[in-house]
Amino acid sequence: MVSQADLPKLANIIVSHVIYKYKSDGTLKARIVPHGEMDDEKAFLRTVAQTMSVEVLRLLISIAAENSW
């Protein structure tokens, strides 16, 4: 744990929590998950990208195969 006095004045502190998961061999896996919505800078840089549906991908592959591309 870091004391608040050791942090820079303009530090952006993001709350996080630990997720535990049991693997198939019985061992425990832990990972730290930060709450990204608390990051002020990330809110302005967020982008949303469209993804291609499976039907469109199949159509493009069939057109490419038909034209021997």
Summary of the structure (lengths in Angstrom):
residues: 69
radius of gyration: 22.5
end to end distance: 58.0
largest distance: 67.0
contacts: 92
relative contact order: 0.12
helix: 36%
strand: 20%
